Amino acid sequence: MNRVNNENTGSMNGEPSLIQELGIDPRILDDKKEHTTKKIEYVRSYVEKWLYVWVNNPDIKTITFIDAMTNAGIYLDGELGTATEVCKLFIEFAKQHRDIKFCLFINDCDEARVKACLDVCDYLATDDCPNVHLIYASMDVNDFLEDAATSGKIPRGYGNAVLLFVDPYNARTVHLDAMVQFIKAHYCEVLFNWFSSDLNRNKNDQAIYDCFDGLVVPEGGNATKAVADALRVGDIRYVFSYPFRIVSNVELYQIIFLTPSDKGLEKLKDALWDVFKGAENHRNKGKLRVQQSLFDFDEFEDVRADLYAPDAQELLFEEFQGQEHVKYDTISAFLLERTMLRKAHFNRHVLQPLIDEGKLVKETKVRRNAYSTTTYAFLLP
């Protein structure tokens, strides 16, 4: 595994003993909150699915993950952070795909934390992985993003897959303009932790509005949607936000996902269902007892999909009523972006019920269980 200094030029199963073994100063490490565990699990799940897509694309030569605010890569309990979890995945995939270059960019304004993250990554690389490259910097996140947008250090163009992860501590850190510059410069996907709670608690905090860079949220408007829409630039076509809440059910932050591809959105929804079992948000449980479900996951998934189905049917019909020759991919992309359902639910829980009600018609003769090979007509009510 190769390291490059870029400054101005499975599951989480770490052990506390690793901190001592690597000589990491515990004073630079954070306690890991419950929501942090689920956030890392969510990002890791998506990255793994993202990697399976890209390594099977014969045109892909370089896969890049950028953690713009890395932290130390390990927590006080010895469990790994996002960058180090991705490093594990890169090593695993790199062994099977020697012809693909895997680039992990890590940045944090604290040099000691960057060093700790690099040490953990080196520890994880038990075998020789010449096609895994660690590129590191210790810069302000906005300077890092602006440099990454303009310097040419991030692989770009055809044959490159890029995923940017921006995970600040609050809403007073990352300027939207810096992210916009990066997104415009790269065909990429983005996961951005937007601390909506900061704005909800501090309506007059000028530092937050400074980070908006001129974005105006109307009184009573949805700030998360406004932020997501501001980042819908360049090649970005689809956006999906997932809320994280504390024990009292107050929203803490939302992970905003941006992608040029409906395939990316499809894999994100799979990650959401795998990690959060289809819940509309993650809510910290704290010390509350967690009752064992009477259902296995497949049964529970069907129950939850049944609950989401009526709203999804209504949304879809309202969007396309009276239209003809609507492609399945168009329907799929709409449902992925506007509902909690994942693609595996669409036929049984949305399309077939609308067909049975006489609101939707397949325009070509296909088998009853064939949905993706025909176009659709949405009848007027």
N, C-alpha and C positions, 0 to 999 in steps of 0.2 A: 504494500500500500504506500502510495507516494504522497508526501506533504508539499504544499506550496504556500508560501506566505503571500497573501494577496493585499496586504494593507498598503494602500496608495501605490502601488505598483500592480423472531418468535415472540416471545412474550417478555414482559418486563420482569426479569428475575435476577436483578443485581443483588449483591450482598454488601452489608456494611463493612465487612472485612476488606473489600476491594478498595475502599477509601484509604485505609491504612496501608495496604499493600502498595498502592500507587503514590503514597506520600502526599495525598491531597489535603489541603488545609480545610477542615470541616467548617471553619468560619466563613468560607466563601460559598457554602452550600445552603440551599433552601430546604425547609420542611415541605413535604409534598401534601397538598390538600386533596380532598376526595375528588373534587371536580378536575384537578390536574391529572389524576390517574386516568379518568375517563377521557379527557381531552387527548392525552398521549395515545391511549388505546384506539381512539377514533382516527387520529391522524395516521397511526401506524397501519391500521386496517385498510385505510384508503390507499396509502402508498404501496402496500403489498399488491392490492388489486390493480393499481395504476402500473406497477412494474410488469405484471403478467401481460397486460395489454401491449406495452411498448417492446418488451423483449421478443414478442412474437410478431412484431412488425419488421419485415426484412429491410426496410429503408432506414431504420433507426440505427445511428452510429454512436450517439452520445446521450446519456440520461443524466440529468442534473437536478439535484435537490438543494435548495438554498434555504438555510435557516438563518434569517436575518437578525434574530435576537436569541442566540443559542443558550444562554445561561451556561452552567458548568457541565452539562451532559450527564449529571448524576445528582441524586438527591441524598439527603442525610440518612435515609433508610437504605441506601445502596441501590435503589432502583434507578433505571436509566431514564434519561430525558429523550426528547423527540429526536434530536440529531443523532444520538448514539443508537437509538432504536432503528433509525433509518440506515445508519452505518452497518448494523447487523444484517439488515435486509440486502443492502448493496453487496456485502461480502458473499452472502448466500447466493444471490443471483449472478454475481460476477464469476463465480466458479463454474457455472453452467453456461455462461455466455461470454467467452473469452474475447469475442470479436467486438463486443460493445464496451465503450468507455463509460464508467460510472463516476460522476463528479459530485462530491459532497462539499458544498460551500458552507462554512460556519463563521459567524461573526457575533461578537459581543463587545460592548465598550469596556469591559473589564478583562484585562490581559490575563489575569490569574485564572479566570473562568475559562477563557479560550484554551489555555494550556491544559487545564484539567480535562476539558472535553477531548482534546487531542490525545492525551494520555489514555483515556478510556477507549477511544477508537483504536489506538495502537494495541491495547490489551485485547480487544475483540478480534483483531486480525491474527488469529493463531496460525493461519496458513498464508503462503505468499499470494498476494492478490495484486498483480501489477496493473490490472485494468481498473482498480479503484483508486481514485485520486482525492485527497483531502486538500482543499484550498481554504485558507483561514485568514481572518483579519480581526483587528480590534479597533472598530470605528463606531462613531455615532451611527445609529441605524439609518437616519436620513442621508447622511453622507455616503454610507455604504450603498444604499439603493440608487442614489444618483450616479455614483461611480459605476455601479453594475449596469446602469442603463446606457452609459456613454462610452465606457472604456474598451468594450469589446472583450472583456475577460470571461463573460458568460457565453458559452457556445450558443449560437443562434443560427436561424435559417433551416432549410429543409434537412431532415435527418437528425434533428435534435429535439429531445423532449425535456421540458423545463417545468418544475414545480417550485413555486415560491411560498415559504411559510413565514408569516410575520406574527409574532406572539409577544406583544408588549405587556408590561405590568399594569398599564392604565391607558386612558384615552388622551393623555397629555404628551405623548412621546412621538408617535409616528405621524408625519405630515402626509396628507392625502396626495399632494402634488408629487412627492417623492415616489409613491407607489404608482401613480399615474404615469410618470416618466418611464418607470421600469416596464409596466404592462404594455405601453405603446412601443417600446423598443424590442420586446420579445414576444414570440408566440408561446404562451405559457398558461399554466393554471395557477391559481392563487388560493391559499387558505389564510385568512386574516382574522385574528382575534380582536373583535371590536368591543371595547368595554362600555357597553350601553349604560351600565349602572352609574358610571362616573357622571355622565351628562344628566341622568335622571335625578341624581342627588345634588348636583352642582350646576343648576341652570345658568348661573352667572359667572362660571369659571372661564375667564378669558383665555387661559392656556389651552383649553379644549377647543375653543373656537379658532384659535391660532392654527391648530393642526388641521382645521377644516379648509384652510386656504381659500376662503371666499365662499364656500358652500353655505347656503342659507337653508335652514330647516324651518318650514312654516310653523307658526304657533299651533300646537296640537298635532303636528305632523310626525311621521314615523322616521326617527333619526337613523335607525338601522337601514331602512330602505333607501334613504337619501344617500348614506355613505356607500351602500352597495351600488346604487345607480351611478354615483360619481366615479366609481372604479370600473364601470362597464364601458371600457374604452378599448381601442386597438381591435384585436381579434375576439375579445370576450363577447359571447352570445348568451350565456346562461348564468344565472345566479341563484344560489340557494343558501339560506341562513338557518343555523340551528342554535337554539337558546340553551344556555346553562343557567340553572337556578340554585339558590342556596336552600337550606332546610325550610326556611319560612316561605318559600315559593317566590321570593323576589328575584328578578332576573339579574344575573351578574354580568354576563357577556354573551355575545353571539359569535359563532364561528361562521364567517362569510366565505363561501366558496364561489369562485369565478372560473369559468372554463369556456374555451371556444367550441367545445365538442359535446354533443348529447351523450356520447359514450362516456366522457368523464362524469357527467351528471348521473348516468346510470350506475357507474361503479361507486360513486359517492353514496347513493341511496342504498346500495347493497351494504356498504360499510355501516351506515346508520342503523339498518335493521339488524346487522350482525352484532353490533356493539350495544345499541340501546333498545333492541327488540321492538323497534317501531314506535317508541314513545315520542310524543310531540316535542318533548324537551328532556334534558337531563336535570334531575333534581337531586341535590345532595340528600342522603338519608341520615347523616349524622349518627346519633346513637339509637335511632328508631330501629325496632326489630323489623327484619325483612321476612315476610311470610313466604314459605315455600309455595310456588305455584302448583296448582292442581293439574296444569296442562304441561305437556312437553312443548318445546319451542314451535314445532310445526303447527300444532293445534292452536297455540296461543297466537301465532302469526295470523292464522286464518281469522280468528276472533277479532283481532285488532284491525285487520284489513276490512272485515265486514263493517266495523264501526266507521272507518274512513270513507267507505264506498259511496254512500248516498251523497255526501258533499262533493266528492270527486265527479260523480255522474252529473250533478247539477252544474258544476263549474264548466265541465266539458261541453255540455249541451248548450249552455248560455253563450259560450265562446264561438261555437261553430254552427248554431242553428240556421237552417236555410242554405247552408253551403253544400256543394257537391265536389266530388273528386278530391276529397281530403285524404292525404296519404297517411298510412299508419305511423310513419316516422314523425310526422307533424303532430299527431295525436299523442304519441309517446313522449316527445319532448315537452309538450304542454303539461302533461300529467306529472312528469318528473320534476318540473320546475315549480308547479303550483300546488302540489299535494304532497302528503307524506308517503304515498304509495310508491313501491318500487315496481320495476317493469314486470316482474313475475306476477303481479296482481292485476294487471290491466285487463287481460282478456276475460277472466272469470268474474272479477268484481266490478268492472266498469262497462266494457263493451257489450258483453253478452246480455247483461240486464237491460241496457238501452235498446238492444236489438229486440229482446223479448217484449219490451214495452211499445215497440213500433216507432221509436224515436230515431233509430239509426238503421241504415240499410247497407249491406255489402253490395258494391256495384258490379262485381263479377261473380260468376258461379264458382265457388270454392267449397271445400268441405266445411262442415259446421265448426270444427275445431281449428280451422285455418283463419288467421287474423292478419298476419303481416304481409300477405301476398295480394291483398286487394285494396282498393280505395273505398271511401265511405261517403254516403250522402246523409246529412243531418236534416231531418224533416222539420218543417215549421210546426209550432205547437197548434 
